Amino acid sequence: MARRYRVLGVAAALLPVTVVQAAPAKPPVVKLVPPPAPPPPIIAAPPAPPVPRQVDRGPIPQPAPAPSGPVDPKADKARRNAIFADLPICRNAGELKDWMVQNKFDACNRLLGQPFDPSQTWLRRDELLQHRALALLNLPGGQKDALATLDAGDALAAERPDPLWDTSGRIGNLMLRAYAHNGLGERDKALKIVDEIRTARPWSMSVVAAADALEGTFTGDLAALARRLEQRERIDPDVTRFLVFLYLMQGEHAKSSAAAERMSLVDPRLSGGWTLRGDSGAKDELAERLRYDCIKAYVASALGDEDKAKAHFAAARQAIGEYVGPDLALITDQTRKPSRSQLKAYEQRKIDAADLGEMVDEWSRLTVQRRTLVEASLPDLIKQLGQFKHKGDLVPGVVEQLDHFGKTHSGPEGADAKLLAADLLQRVLGDVIRLQPRELGARLPRIETLDQIPKLASTASKWLFSDGSGYSQSKEGDGEVRTVRYESLVGSRSLVEEMGLLAIANYARQEGKDAFVILSDRTIARTTTMYGYYGGGGTTTDSGFESQFRVRLVDSQALPADLAAQRDRVITVAEVEQSLKPRYDTYQARKEAEAAARKAAKEAARKRG
């Protein structure tokens, strides 16, 4: 599913909030008092977590010696069956449930006790150690044991240096190491590691996003988070959608307005033959567009541009009308008479439109209400906010309005309003900016090997002997805007992200352009389901990753008028190729050299035999 920053789905229980007013105080005695302290930030950095009591769960299992004599076939088969039963449990990189953690830890321990054979790439000891550390971070008091396990993994990798490990497995170890240090109260050490992660693979959206998530988890600093997202916007413009909300809730209207103008709600096009599981329906897509239209209107009004605010609300209502379509009941021509299913769908669209129209109306009321805050009291404001039906959709405006009330009213009411705004924002964004240990596995880069590295070529050029990798594109209109895709059956998420950027650079060169701007992007984990001849239950297999980029190819020295003020988003072909191409060229040279060596050895054996 396309990435969305859905921070709006907040339970209605967030409002109304009851404010208890104290009885009127006696007339104050006039005296000199120190000025009040500045208000706290909306979300303050969390205090350093208390260091949990560490639990010793035993040493890292050492590999058993390889059998020296004849092997009993039955015993060997049982051992292999046990290995293949434990592998998916140990290497589970999805979100860990509580009941999974101990099973994962035990499975990794059993696998680590198996005889170690470096040629068995499917049973990599360094990968097993990484997952053992992940399990330990999800067990109480496992931080120190996790660090010791990661030390063992790094030492093993150092015995067999491999640049591919350095840009995949090592980054995963750094992520777990940072989380462990923060859990031990060593936040500065953790943040230093986060900086190392961020610079290790700066063109991989998923790696940079993981570093940003870790920093947000450790500090809770929204201002720092906004700066990080601004820096990431160039390669991952979908973060702009979140920035629109974040800026508004922090009262930064000009920034929110500018971000809304920069963002795109049009997702890249899918490849033919693939469907997006859980993709938004037409109503959900319209609802998202309407939320942004309403936020644009609210922000425009806050900036004093009422005409622009009215225009945004008008655009929202027009979009609702277009969604419903013409009244099918008015069609009298028998040849065009709608079917029962068409009439049913039309009636459902009318129901949807009524609900969405109500949301737009409530945003309009909230916008008008903001202009009358000077005369309002806090209990009256909270009562009015509590009457809205679509509280979840209105949360960004509600947070901003409470904070704005606090800024325009002195005394206890103003202070209470600021606290309410801070509390609501904490509940809305707390889970968004903090990464739980159970979620760490999904952030770890997949360990890369040389056989996963493909040539940079189009899928069309590989149609006869395809290795499941390559790039493709589909143009829109005159071709100025297009979707560029890169897919791989075996490569990691980071690999397809970087190869996708190289593919865009290649297309730009072909068309005489020296730069491009990414309008929207997403990377999808793909699966293929095979069904039997008569249908029924199917078998689902991993089909790798696909990165998709909706881009505009441009001349960096003569940008289009609508991009002239967005030069910071321009990515040049030269910088992409200089940063990424040497590394992938080195991988290809290694592959070719190893293939030539195998061929020579085979030929020598043939001549000897």
C-alpha positions as CSV (number, residue, x, y, z in Angstrom):
1,M,0.0,0.0,0.0
2,A,1.2,3.5,-0.8
3,R,2.7,5.2,2.2
4,R,0.5,7.5,4.1
5,Y,1.1,9.5,7.3
6,R,-2.3,8.9,8.8
7,V,-2.1,10.9,12.0
8,L,-5.7,11.8,11.9
9,G,-7.4,8.6,13.0
10,V,-7.8,9.7,16.6
11,A,-10.5,8.3,18.8
12,A,-13.4,10.7,19.6
13,A,-12.6,10.2,23.3
14,L,-9.9,12.8,22.9
15,L,-12.5,15.5,23.1
16,P,-14.4,16.9,24.8
17,V,-12.0,17.7,27.6
18,T,-13.4,19.0,30.9
19,V,-11.7,22.0,32.4
20,V,-12.3,22.6,36.1
21,Q,-12.3,26.3,37.0
22,A,-11.3,27.3,40.5
23,A,-13.4,29.6,42.6
24,P,-12.6,33.3,42.2
25,A,-9.6,34.3,44.2
26,K,-9.3,37.2,46.6
27,P,-8.1,40.5,45.1
28,P,-4.3,40.0,44.7
29,V,-1.7,42.0,46.6
30,V,0.3,44.0,44.2
31,K,4.0,43.0,44.4
32,L,7.0,42.5,42.2
33,V,7.2,39.0,40.8
34,P,9.7,37.5,38.4
35,P,8.6,37.1,34.8
36,P,6.9,33.8,34.0
37,A,9.1,31.0,32.6
38,P,8.7,30.4,28.8
39,P,6.1,27.7,27.9
40,P,7.5,24.2,27.5
41,P,7.9,22.9,23.9
42,I,4.8,21.1,22.5
43,I,6.6,17.7,22.8
44,A,9.5,17.8,25.1
45,A,12.4,15.3,24.8
46,P,11.6,12.3,26.9
47,P,13.7,11.8,30.0
48,A,16.5,9.2,29.8
49,P,14.8,5.9,30.4
50,P,15.7,4.2,33.6
51,V,18.3,1.5,33.1
52,P,16.5,-1.9,33.4
53,R,17.9,-4.7,35.5
54,Q,19.9,-6.8,33.1
55,V,19.0,-10.5,32.8
56,D,21.8,-13.0,32.0
57,R,20.3,-15.5,29.4
58,G,23.5,-17.5,29.0
59,P,26.4,-17.4,26.5
60,I,26.1,-17.4,22.8
61,P,25.9,-21.0,21.6
62,Q,29.1,-22.2,19.9
63,P,28.8,-24.2,16.7
64,A,29.0,-27.9,17.2
65,P,31.9,-29.7,15.5
66,A,31.3,-31.0,12.0
67,P,30.8,-34.8,11.9
68,S,34.1,-36.5,11.2
69,G,32.9,-40.0,10.4
70,P,30.0,-41.6,8.4
71,V,26.7,-39.7,8.9
72,D,23.5,-41.6,9.7
73,P,21.1,-40.6,6.9
74,K,18.1,-40.6,9.2
75,A,19.8,-38.5,11.9
76,D,21.1,-36.1,9.2
77,K,17.6,-35.7,7.7
78,A,16.1,-35.0,11.2
79,R,18.8,-32.4,11.8
80,R,18.1,-30.7,8.5
81,N,14.3,-30.8,9.2
82,A,14.9,-29.1,12.5
83,I,17.1,-26.5,10.9
84,F,14.5,-25.6,8.3
85,A,11.8,-25.5,11.0
86,D,13.8,-23.0,13.1
87,L,15.0,-20.8,10.3
88,P,11.7,-18.9,9.6
89,I,11.2,-18.4,13.4
90,C,14.7,-17.1,14.0
91,R,14.7,-14.9,10.9
92,N,11.2,-13.5,11.4
93,A,11.6,-9.8,10.5
94,G,8.0,-8.8,10.9
95,E,6.4,-7.2,13.9
96,L,7.0,-9.4,16.9
97,K,4.1,-10.4,19.2
98,D,4.9,-11.1,22.8
99,W,4.5,-14.8,22.4
100,M,6.9,-14.9,19.4
101,V,9.9,-13.4,21.2
102,Q,11.1,-16.3,23.4
103,N,10.4,-18.7,20.5
104,K,12.6,-16.5,18.2
105,F,15.4,-16.4,20.8
106,D,15.3,-20.2,21.4
107,A,15.3,-20.9,17.6
108,C,18.3,-18.7,17.0
109,N,20.2,-20.4,19.8
110,R,19.5,-23.8,18.4
111,L,20.6,-22.7,14.9
112,L,23.8,-21.1,16.3
113,G,24.6,-24.4,17.9
114,Q,24.6,-26.2,14.5
115,P,27.9,-26.9,12.8
116,F,29.1,-23.8,11.0
117,D,29.8,-24.0,7.2
118,P,30.6,-20.6,5.6
119,S,29.5,-22.1,2.2
120,Q,26.0,-22.5,3.5
121,T,24.8,-18.9,2.7
122,W,21.2,-19.9,3.8
123,L,22.6,-20.5,7.4
124,R,24.7,-17.4,7.9
125,R,26.0,-17.2,11.4
126,D,26.3,-13.4,11.3
127,E,22.6,-13.1,10.3
128,L,21.6,-15.5,13.1
129,L,23.5,-13.4,15.6
130,Q,21.7,-10.3,14.4
131,H,18.3,-11.9,15.0
132,R,19.4,-13.2,18.4
133,A,20.2,-9.6,19.3
134,L,16.8,-8.5,18.0
135,A,15.0,-11.1,20.2
136,L,17.1,-9.9,23.2
137,L,16.0,-6.3,22.7
138,N,12.4,-7.5,23.0
139,L,13.1,-9.5,26.2
140,P,13.2,-7.6,29.6
141,G,16.7,-6.5,30.5
142,G,18.3,-7.9,27.3
143,Q,20.3,-4.8,26.2
144,K,23.8,-5.9,27.4
145,D,23.4,-9.4,26.1
146,A,22.2,-7.9,22.7
147,L,25.4,-5.8,22.5
148,A,27.6,-8.8,23.3
149,T,25.8,-10.7,20.5
150,L,26.2,-7.9,18.1
151,D,29.9,-7.7,19.0
152,A,30.2,-11.4,18.1
153,G,28.5,-10.8,14.7
154,D,30.7,-7.9,13.9
155,A,33.8,-9.9,14.8
156,L,32.7,-12.7,12.5
157,A,32.1,-10.3,9.7
158,A,35.6,-8.8,10.2
159,E,37.1,-12.3,9.6
160,R,35.6,-12.3,6.1
161,P,35.5,-8.7,5.0
162,D,32.7,-8.0,2.5
163,P,31.6,-4.5,1.3
164,L,28.1,-5.9,0.8
165,W,27.9,-6.8,4.5
166,D,29.1,-3.3,5.3
167,T,26.1,-1.7,3.5
168,S,23.5,-4.1,4.7
169,G,24.1,-6.4,7.7
170,R,26.4,-3.9,9.4
171,I,23.7,-1.2,9.1
172,G,21.2,-3.5,10.8
173,N,23.6,-4.2,13.6
174,L,24.1,-0.5,14.1
175,M,20.3,0.0,14.3
176,L,20.1,-2.6,17.0
177,R,23.2,-1.3,18.8
178,A,21.8,2.2,18.9
179,Y,18.5,0.9,20.4
180,A,20.4,-1.1,23.0
181,H,22.6,1.9,24.1
182,N,19.5,4.1,24.4
183,G,17.8,1.5,26.5
184,L,20.8,1.5,28.8
185,G,20.6,5.3,29.2
186,E,23.4,6.1,26.8
187,R,21.5,8.4,24.6
188,D,24.5,10.4,23.3
189,K,26.2,7.2,22.2
190,A,23.0,6.0,20.5
191,L,22.6,9.3,18.6
192,K,26.2,9.1,17.4
193,I,25.4,5.7,15.9
194,V,22.3,7.1,14.3
195,D,24.3,9.7,12.4
196,E,26.6,6.9,11.2
197,I,23.6,5.0,9.9
198,R,22.2,8.0,8.1
199,T,25.5,8.6,6.2
200,A,26.1,4.9,5.5
201,R,23.6,4.8,2.6
202,P,22.3,8.3,2.0
203,W,20.4,7.4,-1.2
204,S,18.4,4.6,0.3
205,M,15.1,6.0,1.5
206,S,14.4,3.1,3.9
207,V,17.8,3.4,5.6
208,V,17.5,7.2,6.1
209,A,13.9,6.8,7.3
210,A,15.0,4.2,9.8
211,A,17.7,6.6,11.1
212,D,15.1,9.3,11.4
213,A,12.7,7.0,13.3
214,L,15.4,6.0,15.8
215,E,16.4,9.6,16.4
216,G,12.7,10.5,17.0
217,T,12.4,7.5,19.4
218,F,15.4,8.6,21.4
219,T,14.7,12.4,21.6
220,G,11.0,13.0,20.9
221,D,12.1,16.3,19.5
222,L,9.5,17.4,16.9
223,A,11.6,20.4,15.7
224,A,14.5,18.1,15.0
225,L,12.2,15.6,13.3
226,A,10.8,18.3,11.0
227,R,14.4,19.2,10.0
228,R,15.2,15.6,9.2
229,L,12.1,15.2,7.1
230,E,12.9,18.4,5.3
231,Q,16.3,17.0,4.4
232,R,14.7,13.7,3.4
233,E,12.1,15.3,1.2
234,R,14.4,15.5,-1.8
235,I,14.7,11.7,-2.2
236,D,11.4,10.8,-0.4
237,P,8.8,13.5,-1.1
238,D,6.0,11.6,0.5
239,V,7.2,13.0,3.9
240,T,5.9,16.3,2.7
241,R,2.4,15.0,3.4
242,F,3.3,14.6,7.0
243,L,5.0,17.9,7.2
244,V,1.8,19.7,6.3
245,F,0.2,18.3,9.4
246,L,3.2,18.8,11.6
247,Y,3.7,22.4,10.7
248,L,0.1,23.2,11.2
249,M,-0.1,21.6,14.7
250,Q,3.0,23.6,15.6
251,G,1.4,26.9,14.4
252,E,3.9,27.3,11.5
253,H,1.3,28.4,9.0
254,A,3.6,29.7,6.2
255,K,5.6,26.4,6.3
256,S,2.4,24.3,6.2
257,S,1.1,26.3,3.3
258,A,4.4,26.0,1.4
259,A,4.6,22.2,2.1
260,A,1.0,21.8,0.8
261,E,2.0,23.5,-2.4
262,R,5.0,21.2,-2.9
263,M,3.4,17.9,-2.1
264,S,1.7,15.5,-4.6
265,L,-1.1,13.2,-3.8
266,V,-0.7,11.3,-7.1
267,D,1.1,8.0,-6.5
268,P,3.4,6.3,-9.0
269,R,1.8,3.9,-11.5
270,L,1.9,0.2,-10.9
271,S,3.5,-2.3,-13.2
272,G,1.1,-4.3,-15.4
273,G,-0.2,-7.5,-13.9
274,W,0.3,-6.4,-10.3
275,T,-2.4,-5.3,-7.8
276,L,-1.8,-3.3,-4.6
277,R,-3.2,-5.2,-1.6
278,G,-5.1,-2.9,0.7
279,D,-5.1,0.0,-1.8
280,S,-7.3,2.9,-1.0
281,G,-10.7,2.9,-2.7
282,A,-12.1,6.0,-4.4
283,K,-13.8,7.2,-1.3
284,D,-10.6,7.0,0.8
285,E,-8.6,8.7,-1.9
286,L,-11.1,11.5,-2.1
287,A,-11.2,11.8,1.7
288,E,-7.5,12.3,1.8
289,R,-7.6,14.9,-0.9
290,L,-10.4,16.7,1.0
291,R,-8.4,16.8,4.3
292,Y,-5.6,18.5,2.5
293,D,-8.0,21.0,0.8
294,C,-9.5,21.8,4.2
295,I,-6.1,22.2,5.8
296,K,-5.0,24.5,3.0
297,A,-8.2,26.6,3.5
298,Y,-7.7,26.7,7.3
299,V,-4.0,27.8,6.9
300,A,-4.9,30.4,4.3
301,S,-7.4,31.9,6.7
302,A,-4.9,31.9,9.5
303,L,-2.6,33.8,7.2
304,G,-5.3,36.3,6.5
305,D,-6.2,35.2,2.9
306,E,-9.9,34.6,3.2
307,D,-10.4,34.5,-0.6
308,K,-7.9,31.7,-0.9
309,A,-9.6,29.8,1.9
310,K,-13.0,30.1,0.2
311,A,-11.5,28.8,-3.0
312,H,-10.0,25.7,-1.3
313,F,-13.4,24.9,0.3
314,A,-15.1,25.4,-3.0
315,A,-12.7,23.0,-4.7
316,A,-13.3,20.5,-2.0
317,R,-17.1,20.6,-2.5
318,Q,-16.7,20.5,-6.3
319,A,-14.6,17.3,-5.9
320,I,-17.4,15.7,-3.8
321,G,-19.9,16.6,-6.6
322,E,-17.7,15.0,-9.2
323,Y,-17.3,11.9,-7.1
324,V,-21.1,11.4,-6.9
325,G,-21.6,12.1,-10.6
326,P,-24.8,12.9,-12.5
327,D,-28.2,11.7,-11.0
328,L,-28.9,8.4,-12.6
329,A,-32.6,8.7,-11.8
330,L,-32.9,11.5,-14.4
331,I,-31.8,9.2,-17.3
332,T,-35.0,8.4,-19.3
333,D,-33.3,7.0,-22.4
334,Q,-34.1,3.2,-22.3
335,T,-30.9,2.4,-24.2
336,R,-28.8,4.1,-21.4
337,K,-30.9,2.9,-18.5
338,P,-28.5,2.1,-15.6
339,S,-28.2,-1.4,-14.2
340,R,-29.2,-2.3,-10.6
341,S,-25.5,-2.4,-9.6
342,Q,-24.9,1.0,-11.1
343,L,-27.8,2.4,-9.2
344,K,-26.6,0.8,-5.9
345,A,-23.1,2.2,-6.4
346,Y,-24.6,5.6,-7.1
347,E,-26.7,5.5,-3.9
348,Q,-23.6,4.5,-1.9
349,R,-21.6,7.4,-3.4
350,K,-24.4,9.8,-2.3
351,I,-24.1,8.4,1.3
352,D,-20.3,8.8,1.1
353,A,-20.7,12.3,-0.2
354,A,-23.0,13.3,2.6
355,D,-20.4,12.1,5.2
356,L,-17.5,13.8,3.4
357,G,-19.5,17.0,2.9
358,E,-20.2,17.1,6.6
359,M,-16.4,16.8,7.3
360,V,-15.8,19.8,4.9
361,D,-18.5,21.8,6.6
362,E,-17.0,21.1,10.0
363,W,-13.6,22.3,8.8
364,S,-15.3,25.4,7.5
365,R,-16.9,26.0,10.9
366,L,-13.5,25.4,12.6
367,T,-11.9,27.9,10.3
368,V,-14.5,30.6,11.1
369,Q,-14.4,29.7,14.8
370,R,-10.6,30.5,14.9
371,R,-11.4,34.1,13.9
372,T,-13.6,34.6,17.0
373,L,-11.2,33.1,19.6
374,V,-10.5,36.5,21.2
375,E,-14.0,36.7,22.5
376,A,-14.3,33.0,23.5
377,S,-13.7,31.4,26.9
378,L,-11.8,28.1,27.1
379,P,-14.9,26.2,28.4
380,D,-17.0,27.5,25.5
381,L,-14.2,26.6,23.0
382,I,-13.9,23.1,24.3
383,K,-17.7,22.7,24.2
384,Q,-17.7,23.8,20.6
385,L,-14.8,21.5,19.7
386,G,-16.6,18.6,21.4
387,Q,-19.7,19.0,19.2
388,F,-17.8,18.1,16.0
389,K,-18.6,14.7,14.6
390,H,-15.3,14.3,12.6
391,K,-12.9,14.9,15.5
392,G,-10.3,12.6,14.1
393,D,-10.2,14.4,10.8
394,L,-10.0,17.8,12.5
395,V,-7.3,17.0,14.9
396,P,-4.5,19.2,13.3
397,G,-6.8,22.2,13.4
398,V,-8.0,21.4,16.9
399,V,-4.5,21.2,18.2
400,E,-3.5,24.5,16.5
401,Q,-6.7,26.2,17.7
402,L,-6.1,25.3,21.3
403,D,-2.5,26.4,21.1
404,H,-3.5,29.6,19.3
405,F,-6.1,30.3,22.1
406,G,-3.2,29.9,24.6
407,K,-1.1,32.4,22.8
408,T,-3.9,35.0,22.6
409,H,-5.2,34.6,26.2
410,S,-3.1,35.4,29.2
411,G,-3.6,33.9,32.6
412,P,-4.8,30.4,33.7
413,E,-7.1,29.9,30.6
414,G,-4.2,30.5,28.2
415,A,-1.9,28.2,30.2
416,D,-4.6,25.5,30.3
417,A,-5.2,25.7,26.6
418,K,-1.5,25.2,25.8
419,L,-1.4,22.2,28.1
420,L,-4.4,20.7,26.4
421,A,-2.8,21.3,23.0
422,A,0.4,19.7,24.1
423,D,-1.4,16.7,25.6
424,L,-3.5,16.1,22.5
425,L,-0.5,16.4,20.2
426,Q,1.4,14.0,22.4
427,R,-1.3,11.4,22.0
428,V,-1.6,12.0,18.3
429,L,2.1,11.9,17.4
430,G,3.6,9.9,20.3
431,D,3.2,6.6,18.5
432,V,4.2,8.1,15.2
433,I,7.6,9.3,16.2
434,R,8.6,6.5,18.6
435,L,9.7,3.1,17.3
436,Q,8.9,0.2,19.5
437,P,11.3,-2.7,19.9
438,R,8.8,-5.1,18.3
439,E,9.0,-3.0,15.1
440,L,12.8,-3.1,14.7
441,G,12.9,-6.2,12.6
442,A,10.9,-4.6,9.8
443,R,13.5,-1.8,9.7
444,L,16.6,-4.0,9.4
445,P,18.1,-4.0,5.9
446,R,18.0,-7.4,4.2
447,I,21.5,-8.8,4.1
448,E,22.9,-8.6,0.6
449,T,25.0,-11.1,-1.3
450,L,26.8,-10.8,-4.6
451,D,24.4,-13.0,-6.5
452,Q,21.6,-10.5,-5.8
453,I,23.3,-7.7,-7.6
454,P,21.8,-7.3,-11.2
455,K,23.0,-5.4,-14.2
456,L,21.5,-2.0,-14.7
457,A,19.3,-2.9,-17.6
458,S,15.6,-2.5,-18.7
459,T,13.2,-5.3,-18.2
460,A,12.5,-5.2,-21.9
461,S,16.1,-6.0,-22.8
462,K,15.9,-9.1,-20.5
463,W,12.6,-10.5,-21.7
464,L,14.1,-13.7,-23.0
465,F,16.6,-14.5,-20.2
466,S,15.1,-12.5,-17.4
467,D,16.6,-12.7,-13.9
468,G,13.6,-11.0,-12.4
469,S,15.3,-7.6,-12.2
470,G,15.3,-4.4,-14.3
471,Y,13.8,-1.0,-14.8
472,S,10.8,0.2,-16.8
473,Q,8.8,3.4,-17.2
474,S,5.4,4.7,-18.2
475,K,4.9,8.2,-19.4
476,E,2.0,10.6,-18.7
477,G,0.8,12.9,-21.5
478,D,3.7,14.4,-23.3
479,G,6.2,12.4,-21.2
480,E,7.4,15.3,-19.0
481,V,6.1,13.4,-16.0
482,R,6.6,9.7,-15.8
483,T,6.8,6.7,-13.4
484,V,10.2,4.9,-13.3
485,R,10.2,1.5,-11.7
486,Y,13.0,-0.8,-10.6
487,E,12.2,-4.4,-9.6
488,S,14.2,-7.3,-8.2
489,L,13.1,-10.8,-7.2
490,V,16.1,-11.3,-4.8
491,G,17.5,-7.8,-4.1
492,S,17.0,-5.9,-0.9
493,R,14.8,-2.8,-0.4
494,S,17.8,-0.6,-0.4
495,L,19.1,-2.1,-3.6
496,V,16.0,-1.4,-5.6
497,E,15.7,2.1,-4.2
498,E,19.3,2.9,-5.3
499,M,19.0,1.1,-8.7
500,G,15.7,3.0,-9.3
501,L,17.6,6.3,-8.9
502,L,20.3,5.1,-11.4
503,A,17.5,4.1,-13.8
504,I,16.0,7.6,-13.6
505,A,19.4,9.1,-14.2
506,N,19.8,6.8,-17.2
507,Y,16.5,7.9,-18.7
508,A,17.4,11.6,-18.1
509,R,20.7,11.1,-20.0
510,Q,18.8,9.5,-22.9
511,E,16.6,12.5,-23.2
512,G,19.3,15.2,-22.9
513,K,18.3,16.2,-19.3
514,D,20.9,16.6,-16.5
515,A,18.5,16.4,-13.5
516,F,15.2,15.3,-12.2
517,V,12.6,16.0,-9.4
518,I,10.9,13.2,-7.6
519,L,7.2,14.0,-7.2
520,S,6.1,10.9,-5.3
521,D,7.6,7.5,-4.5
522,R,7.0,4.2,-2.8
523,T,8.8,0.8,-2.4
524,I,6.6,-2.3,-2.3
525,A,7.3,-5.7,-1.0
526,R,5.8,-8.1,-3.6
527,T,4.3,-11.5,-3.3
528,T,3.0,-13.9,-5.9
529,T,0.1,-16.3,-5.2
530,M,-0.4,-19.4,-7.3
531,Y,-3.8,-21.1,-7.4
532,G,-4.7,-24.6,-8.4
533,Y,-6.4,-25.4,-11.7
534,Y,-9.8,-25.4,-10.0
535,G,-9.1,-22.4,-7.7
536,G,-9.2,-22.9,-4.0
537,G,-6.3,-22.2,-1.6
538,G,-3.1,-20.9,-3.2
539,T,0.6,-20.8,-2.4
540,T,2.1,-17.4,-1.8
541,T,5.8,-16.8,-2.3
542,D,8.1,-13.8,-1.8
543,S,8.7,-11.9,-5.1
544,G,11.2,-9.3,-3.9
545,F,10.8,-5.5,-4.0
546,E,9.8,-2.9,-6.5
547,S,10.6,0.8,-6.1
548,Q,8.5,3.3,-8.0
549,F,9.2,7.0,-8.6
550,R,6.9,9.5,-10.2
551,V,9.4,12.1,-11.6
552,R,10.0,15.1,-13.9
553,L,13.1,15.2,-16.0
554,V,14.5,18.7,-16.0
555,D,17.4,20.9,-17.1
556,S,19.0,22.1,-13.9
557,Q,20.0,25.4,-15.5
558,A,16.5,26.2,-16.9
559,L,13.9,24.9,-14.4
560,P,10.2,25.1,-15.3
561,A,8.5,28.1,-13.8
562,D,6.5,26.0,-11.2
563,L,9.8,24.4,-10.0
564,A,11.9,27.6,-10.0
565,A,11.4,28.1,-6.3
566,Q,12.0,24.5,-5.4
567,R,15.6,24.2,-6.5
568,D,16.4,22.3,-3.3
569,R,14.4,19.3,-4.6
570,V,16.5,19.0,-7.8
571,I,18.7,15.9,-8.0
572,T,21.4,15.9,-10.7
573,V,22.3,12.9,-12.8
574,A,26.0,13.5,-12.1
575,E,25.6,13.3,-8.3
576,V,23.6,10.1,-8.4
577,E,26.0,8.4,-10.8
578,Q,29.1,9.6,-8.9
579,S,27.6,8.4,-5.6
580,L,26.2,5.0,-6.7
581,K,27.6,3.8,-10.0
582,P,31.2,3.1,-8.8
583,R,29.9,0.8,-6.0
584,Y,27.6,-1.2,-8.4
585,D,30.3,-1.3,-11.1
586,T,32.7,-2.9,-8.5
587,Y,30.0,-5.5,-7.6
588,Q,29.6,-6.4,-11.3
589,A,33.4,-6.7,-11.8
590,R,33.6,-9.1,-8.8
591,K,30.7,-11.2,-10.2
592,E,32.3,-11.4,-13.6
593,A,35.7,-12.3,-12.1
594,E,34.2,-15.0,-10.0
595,A,32.2,-16.4,-12.9
596,A,35.4,-16.4,-15.0
597,A,37.3,-18.2,-12.3
598,R,34.6,-20.9,-12.0
599,K,34.5,-21.4,-15.7
600,A,38.3,-21.7,-15.8
601,A,38.3,-24.2,-13.0
602,K,35.6,-26.2,-14.7
603,E,37.6,-26.2,-18.0
604,A,40.7,-27.3,-16.2
605,A,38.9,-30.2,-14.5
606,R,37.5,-31.2,-17.9
607,K,41.0,-31.3,-19.4
608,R,42.3,-33.3,-16.4
609,G,39.5,-35.8,-16.6
